[in-house]
Amino acid sequence: MGIEIEKKYRLTRERRAMLLRRLAQVKATPRGREFEENTLYAGGTLDEETEVLRLRRIGDGRAVFTYKRRFTSSSAIKHQREDETEVEDPEALNMILEALGYRPALVYEKRRATWQVADAEVVLDELPFGLFLEIEGDEQAIREAERVLELADVEAEMETYPGLARRYGEEREGLIEARFQLRLPDA
C-alpha cells in the first residue's frame, strides 16, 4: 500500500507566472509535460466520499489505473492511500470495470508540468476550472519546497480535483465532464 502526501494551492495567472520564474531561479529540474484525461468510476462498494477508482489516459499513449482512499484530516497537507499500476489496454479495463458494476461518473482533463525541487515533486496543473500547484513528498520536503518557492502567502486548496470537477463540470446523461473544449456527439 502506497501513501501519497501532498499539498495543493489554487493559483492566479500572475502567481503562476511568478512561480515559473522562481522555478527557473532555483534551478528546479524539469520532469516533463503531459496531457491527461481522468475517468473516475462510481458504483460497486466504493465510498464516493473517501475513495476513488481512476483510469488516467496520458497523451503519450500510456494509461494508469489508481485506487485512492483519503484519510480524514483538517490539515492542508493531505495523506491518502494510493495504489496504482500501468494498464496496457485501457478499453479492456473499462469493460471489466463496467462488468463488475462500476460506471464512468466523472471525467476531467488536465495539462500538467512537473519539476523536482530538492526532495519534493512540484506540479503545475491547468484544468478547465483553474490553475493549481501541487507539492508532493514527505511533510518536511513539502515545507522546504514551500520555503524555496516563496509560497508563504499562497492559500491551500482543500477541495480535490474530482470535487471541483463536480462543481464546475457539465452533466450529460449521468456523466459529469470538465473538459477544455467539450466534445459534442456527432449529429
Disulfide bonds with the S-S distance in Angstrom:
none
